[in-house]
Amino acid sequence: MSGYPFAITASVAVVLFLVVLLRSRRVREKYAFIWILVGTVVAVLAAFPDLVLGLTRLVGIQTPINLLVSASLIVLLFVCIQLSVEVSGLEEETRTLAEEVALLRLDMERERATVSDLGATAQDAPRAPAAADTGARPVVPEPTAEVVDSGEGERRPRA
């Protein structure tokens, strides 16, 4: 018994598995494309073994298995290079996003500090005793958002 039916069955199973992964959106098209291509080529070469012999003579390699192993290594090398490029891009994107989040967090903390300083200034503002004497209205800063204790240990702004 030859190994060709096994190779055809295995490559068809790989292609079907990739289609299932594509349909469930667990793998993107750009990554699945090369594997579907490899599975299809393996199925064709297993179905027509004379193609491998012809390619072996064309390339100048002694045995067909050496050609298949060499081709497999080249394909895996290209896949590794493609994944390295993708990981590098994602790493750069992650670093940029982390920097943006840090800058936004810093801005938010500065805003909170400004609001709490304004609240403390409003409470510490001395009442102008001379205002009653002159009839002028005392200058009181605008109140900031009022915070209400909900009774559950959580404070939230009043609606």
C-alpha positions in Angstrom: 0.0 0.0 0.0 1.3 3.4 -0.9 1.2 6.6 1.2 -0.5 8.6 -1.4 -4.1 8.1 -0.2 -2.9 9.1 3.3 -1.3 12.3 2.0 -4.4 13.2 0.0 -6.6 12.5 3.1 -4.4 14.5 5.4 -4.1 17.5 3.1 -7.9 17.6 2.5 -8.4 17.3 6.3 -6.0 20.3 6.8 -7.8 22.4 4.2 -11.2 21.6 5.8 -9.9 22.4 9.2 -8.7 25.8 8.0 -12.1 26.5 6.4 -13.8 25.7 9.7 -11.3 28.1 11.5 -12.0 30.8 8.9 -15.8 30.4 9.2 -15.5 30.7 13.0 -13.2 33.7 12.6 -10.5 32.1 14.7 -7.9 32.7 12.0 -7.7 35.5 9.5 -7.7 35.1 5.7 -4.2 36.3 5.2 -2.8 33.6 7.5 -5.0 30.8 6.3 -4.3 31.5 2.6 -0.8 30.1 2.6 -1.8 27.0 4.6 -4.7 26.3 2.2 -2.3 26.8 -0.7 0.2 24.3 0.9 -2.6 21.8 1.6 -3.8 22.0 -2.0 -0.3 21.6 -3.5 0.3 18.6 -1.3 -3.0 17.0 -2.4 -2.2 17.6 -6.0 1.3 16.2 -5.6 0.0 13.2 -3.8 -2.7 12.6 -6.5 -0.1 12.9 -9.3 3.2 11.6 -8.0 4.8 11.9 -11.5 4.7 15.7 -11.0 7.2 15.3 -8.1 9.5 13.2 -10.2 9.4 15.7 -13.0 10.1 18.6 -10.6 13.0 16.6 -9.0 14.6 16.1 -12.4 13.9 19.8 -13.3 15.6 21.1 -10.1 18.4 18.5 -10.2 17.7 16.8 -6.8 18.4 13.1 -6.6 15.3 11.9 -4.7 11.8 13.3 -4.6 11.7 13.2 -0.8 14.6 15.7 -0.6 12.7 18.0 -2.9 9.6 17.8 -0.6 11.6 18.4 2.6 13.5 21.3 1.0 10.2 22.9 -0.2 8.7 22.3 3.3 11.6 24.1 5.0 11.4 27.0 2.5 7.6 27.4 3.1 8.1 27.2 6.9 10.9 29.8 6.7 8.6 32.2 4.8 5.8 31.6 7.3 8.2 32.4 10.2 9.3 35.6 8.5 5.7 36.7 7.9 4.8 36.0 11.5 7.8 37.9 12.7 6.8 40.9 10.6 3.3 40.7 12.1 4.5 40.4 15.6 6.8 43.4 15.1 3.9 45.5 13.9 1.7 44.4 16.8 4.5 45.2 19.3 4.9 48.7 17.9 1.1 49.2 18.0 0.9 48.0 21.6 3.7 50.3 22.6 2.0 53.3 21.0 -1.3 52.5 22.6 0.4 52.1 26.0 2.0 55.5 25.6 -1.3 57.1 24.6 -3.1 55.6 27.6 -0.3 56.9 29.9 -0.7 60.4 28.5 -4.5 60.3 28.9 -4.1 59.0 32.5 -1.7 61.9 33.2 -4.2 64.4 31.8 -7.0 62.9 33.8 -5.0 63.1 37.0 -4.1 66.7 36.3 -7.8 67.5 35.8 -8.7 65.8 39.0 -6.0 67.7 40.9 -7.3 71.0 39.4 -10.9 70.2 40.3 -9.9 69.3 43.9 -7.8 72.4 44.2 -10.8 74.5 43.1 -13.0 72.8 45.6 -10.6 73.4 48.4 -10.2 77.0 47.5 -14.0 77.5 47.5 -14.3 76.0 51.0 -11.3 78.0 52.4 -12.3 81.3 50.8 -12.8 83.8 53.6 -16.1 85.5 53.9 -15.7 89.1 53.1 -16.8 91.0 56.2 -16.4 94.3 54.5 -18.9 93.2 51.8 -21.8 93.5 54.3 -20.6 96.9 55.1 -20.4 98.1 51.6 -23.4 96.3 50.3 -21.3 94.5 47.6 -21.8 90.8 47.0 -19.0 88.5 48.2 -17.1 86.7 45.4 -17.5 83.0 45.7 -16.0 80.6 43.2 -18.4 78.5 41.1 -19.1 75.3 42.8 -17.7 72.2 41.1 -19.7 69.1 40.5 -21.3 68.0 43.8 -20.4 64.5 45.0 -23.1 62.5 46.8 -22.3 59.5 49.0 -24.6 56.7 47.9 -24.3 54.9 51.2 -22.6 51.9 49.7 -19.1 53.3 50.1 -19.2 54.8 46.7 -19.3 58.5 45.8 -20.7 59.7 42.6 -21.6 63.1 41.1 -25.1 64.4 41.8 -27.3 64.2 38.8 
